[in-house]
Amino acid sequence: MEDRFGDALARAARGVTTTWTPPRPSWRPTPTGTRRRRAAERTVGDCGRRGWEPQDLLRMAGRELTPLHRRLAGALAGEGTGLGAFARAERLDRFSAATAYVELLRLYVRLPAIPALVAAPPGESAAPPKMLARIRALLAKAESTGYPDEAEALSAKAQHLMARHSIDAALLAASQDGGGNGTGARRIGVERPYEGAKALLLDAVAAANRCQSVWSSELGFSTVVGHAPDLDAVELLYTSLLVQADRALHRGRTSRSRDFRESFLIAYASRIRTRLSEATAEEESAAPPGLLPALASRALAVEDTTRRLFPTTTTSRLRARDASGWEHGESAADSAHLH
């Protein structure tokens, strides 16, 4: 013992140290890696039993954590893609990859139970591909134009097409089975900032397309209940109107307060509600006499499904705090002559 201690002191005096470098482990599949994959599968499976869809988990990973975690969630969800392949693609060391992995699973474990989505029955027909393509083209043009009047008119035209197809689908369902009461549900992300105002806009679009929207404020999404063609219309139009609102908000001055921006979006949503409802009413007024019973039946089915999914809800009221923001928001939504 004394000889070894003396040798160590001698080496230290000469500036020599003895070090041990552990071998760098590879990312080849190991029993540990297999257990890790099984743990991820169990956690994701538990989330599914609590009502979470794969796209919901991706959205929550990006919302509550970072874009890196969102990419990791997508990698783990893909077949044959594990943590090792993700680490190599992202150029991460083992510790960083393992840390992100644990953080993601901890998020999944903490997610609460939510209502399971209701799939629309097979008989519910979505919009034909040609009509969807035409609607998307109208909305894309509305998003790209620099003229507010043209953008509003194009969005209104898209709403007319959506309403027309919804009416046709209601009449067809009524003639086939006497009601066409099968409804579905879809979750649509409501991103920061100004989630309340954006949820209000989504609710306005949903109401104009005979759907009901329930906002889950703490989880960053709204659940929209309706029939298949109407759900397609809501998602398409809401996404486009958000783009248009953002462009109108940043037009001109760029230095604006939070109160201005939120008031702008609240006023924008309020006026959009009126204008889309008017476009839908115009289509309904030109429809055959048998339309009203068919629409009433579908509206009742949507309401029943919403109450079943969300037996208890509360109503929240948003308040605009900036008069100038409200005025600009109304102007952005009301500048076009739809006729």
PEFENJO-V506635 format. One record per residue. N is the residue number from 1. RES is the residue in one small letter. D_CENTER is the distance of its C-alpha to the mean C-alpha in Angstrom with 2 decimals. Layout:
BEGIN
N,RES,D_CENTER / N,RES,D_CENTER
END
This chain:
BEGIN
1,m,68.17 / 2,e,70.18 / 3,d,70.37 / 4,r,66.60 / 5,f,66.05 / 6,g,68.61 / 7,d,67.03 / 8,a,63.65 / 9,l,65.28 / 10,a,67.08 / 11,r,63.91 / 12,a,62.19 / 13,a,65.17 / 14,r,64.92 / 15,g,61.21 / 16,v,60.22 / 17,t,57.35 / 18,t,56.35 / 19,t,52.66 / 20,w,50.64 / 21,t,47.51 / 22,p,45.48 / 23,p,44.59 / 24,r,41.10 / 25,p,39.29 / 26,s,37.47 / 27,w,34.02 / 28,r,35.69 / 29,p,34.65 / 30,t,36.46 / 31,p,36.65 / 32,t,34.59 / 33,g,31.87 / 34,t,31.99 / 35,r,31.68 / 36,r,28.74 / 37,r,26.89 / 38,r,27.87 / 39,a,26.63 / 40,a,23.17 / 41,e,23.25 / 42,r,24.42 / 43,t,21.78 / 44,v,18.89 / 45,g,20.86 / 46,d,21.20 / 47,c,17.45 / 48,g,17.26 / 49,r,20.06 / 50,r,18.29 / 51,g,15.45 / 52,w,12.90 / 53,e,11.68 / 54,p,11.97 / 55,q,8.42 / 56,d,7.77 / 57,l,10.79 / 58,l,9.89 / 59,r,6.98 / 60,m,9.64 / 61,a,12.33 / 62,g,11.17 / 63,r,10.48 / 64,e,13.74 / 65,l,15.87 / 66,t,16.13 / 67,p,15.14 / 68,l,18.15 / 69,h,16.84 / 70,r,13.63 / 71,r,16.14 / 72,l,18.33 / 73,a,15.80 / 74,g,15.45 / 75,a,19.23 / 76,l,19.99 / 77,a,17.91 / 78,g,19.84 / 79,e,23.21 / 80,g,26.14 / 81,t,24.35 / 82,g,25.48 / 83,l,25.73 / 84,g,28.79 / 85,a,27.34 / 86,f,24.36 / 87,a,26.91 / 88,r,29.01 / 89,a,26.24 / 90,e,25.15 / 91,r,28.85 / 92,l,28.54 / 93,d,31.51 / 94,r,31.62 / 95,f,31.24 / 96,s,28.11 / 97,a,26.45 / 98,a,27.56 / 99,t,26.37 / 100,a,22.80 / 101,y,23.02 / 102,v,24.33 / 103,e,21.82 / 104,l,18.92 / 105,l,20.77 / 106,r,21.62 / 107,l,18.00 / 108,y,17.41 / 109,v,20.66 / 110,r,19.80 / 111,l,16.60 / 112,p,17.64 / 113,a,17.83 / 114,i,15.23 / 115,p,15.89 / 116,a,15.76 / 117,l,13.96 / 118,v,16.60 / 119,a,17.05 / 120,a,18.56 / 121,p,22.25 / 122,p,23.76 / 123,g,25.55 / 124,e,22.54 / 125,s,22.50 / 126,a,19.55 / 127,a,20.44 / 128,p,23.05 / 129,p,22.20 / 130,k,24.58 / 131,m,23.06 / 132,l,19.50 / 133,a,21.11 / 134,r,22.90 / 135,i,19.95 / 136,r,18.02 / 137,a,21.32 / 138,l,21.71 / 139,l,18.34 / 140,a,18.95 / 141,k,22.35 / 142,a,21.11 / 143,e,18.93 / 144,s,21.94 / 145,t,24.78 / 146,g,26.40 / 147,y,27.70 / 148,p,25.78 / 149,d,27.86 / 150,e,27.03 / 151,a,23.27 / 152,e,23.43 / 153,a,25.75 / 154,l,23.65 / 155,s,20.55 / 156,a,22.96 / 157,k,24.35 / 158,a,21.03 / 159,q,20.61 / 160,h,24.18 / 161,l,23.52 / 162,m,20.54 / 163,a,22.71 / 164,r,25.65 / 165,h,24.03 / 166,s,22.71 / 167,i,26.31 / 168,d,27.79 / 169,a,25.63 / 170,a,26.68 / 171,l,30.30 / 172,l,30.26 / 173,a,28.87 / 174,a,31.45 / 175,s,34.24 / 176,q,33.41 / 177,d,32.82 / 178,g,33.52 / 179,g,30.09 / 180,g,27.08 / 181,n,25.52 / 182,g,23.05 / 183,t,19.52 / 184,g,16.23 / 185,a,12.94 / 186,r,9.32 / 187,r,6.36 / 188,i,3.56 / 189,g,2.22 / 190,v,5.83 / 191,e,7.48 / 192,r,11.25 / 193,p,13.75 / 194,y,14.56 / 195,e,11.72 / 196,g,14.19 / 197,a,14.93 / 198,k,11.43 / 199,a,10.96 / 200,l,14.39 / 201,l,13.58 / 202,l,10.91 / 203,d,13.69 / 204,a,16.19 / 205,v,14.67 / 206,a,14.28 / 207,a,17.87 / 208,a,19.28 / 209,n,18.08 / 210,r,19.53 / 211,c,16.48 / 212,q,15.87 / 213,s,12.89 / 214,v,13.08 / 215,w,11.44 / 216,s,11.58 / 217,s,12.48 / 218,e,13.53 / 219,l,10.55 / 220,g,7.89 / 221,f,5.98 / 222,s,7.83 / 223,t,9.48 / 224,v,10.91 / 225,v,14.33 / 226,g,16.42 / 227,h,18.26 / 228,a,17.06 / 229,p,17.97 / 230,d,16.55 / 231,l,13.06 / 232,d,13.27 / 233,a,14.60 / 234,v,12.02 / 235,e,9.09 / 236,l,11.70 / 237,l,13.28 / 238,y,10.59 / 239,t,9.48 / 240,s,13.25 / 241,l,14.27 / 242,l,12.26 / 243,v,14.19 / 244,q,17.32 / 245,a,17.10 / 246,d,16.83 / 247,r,19.77 / 248,a,21.77 / 249,l,21.26 / 250,h,22.69 / 251,r,25.42 / 252,g,28.85 / 253,r,29.00 / 254,t,26.70 / 255,s,27.98 / 256,r,26.38 / 257,s,25.90 / 258,r,22.84 / 259,d,24.28 / 260,f,24.66 / 261,r,21.08 / 262,e,19.72 / 263,s,22.44 / 264,f,21.68 / 265,l,18.07 / 266,i,19.32 / 267,a,22.09 / 268,y,19.99 / 269,a,17.75 / 270,s,21.05 / 271,r,22.75 / 272,i,19.94 / 273,r,20.11 / 274,t,23.81 / 275,r,23.81 / 276,l,21.34 / 277,s,23.25 / 278,e,26.44 / 279,a,25.37 / 280,t,24.52 / 281,a,27.82 / 282,e,29.74 / 283,e,28.65 / 284,e,29.51 / 285,s,32.90 / 286,a,33.83 / 287,a,32.92 / 288,p,35.64 / 289,p,37.15 / 290,g,35.59 / 291,l,32.05 / 292,l,32.02 / 293,p,32.71 / 294,a,30.05 / 295,l,27.37 / 296,a,28.65 / 297,s,28.40 / 298,r,24.79 / 299,a,23.93 / 300,l,25.78 / 301,a,23.96 / 302,v,20.52 / 303,e,22.00 / 304,d,23.59 / 305,t,20.52 / 306,t,18.58 / 307,r,21.62 / 308,r,21.95 / 309,l,18.48 / 310,f,18.77 / 311,p,22.54 / 312,t,22.43 / 313,t,20.27 / 314,t,21.23 / 315,t,21.05 / 316,s,20.28 / 317,r,21.92 / 318,l,21.05 / 319,r,24.10 / 320,a,24.60 / 321,r,27.05 / 322,d,27.93 / 323,a,29.89 / 324,s,29.66 / 325,g,25.87 / 326,w,25.84 / 327,e,28.37 / 328,h,26.56 / 329,g,23.27 / 330,e,25.22 / 331,s,27.06 / 332,a,24.03 / 333,a,22.76 / 334,d,26.27 / 335,s,28.18 / 336,a,28.29 / 337,h,30.86 / 338,l,28.99 / 339,h,32.34
END
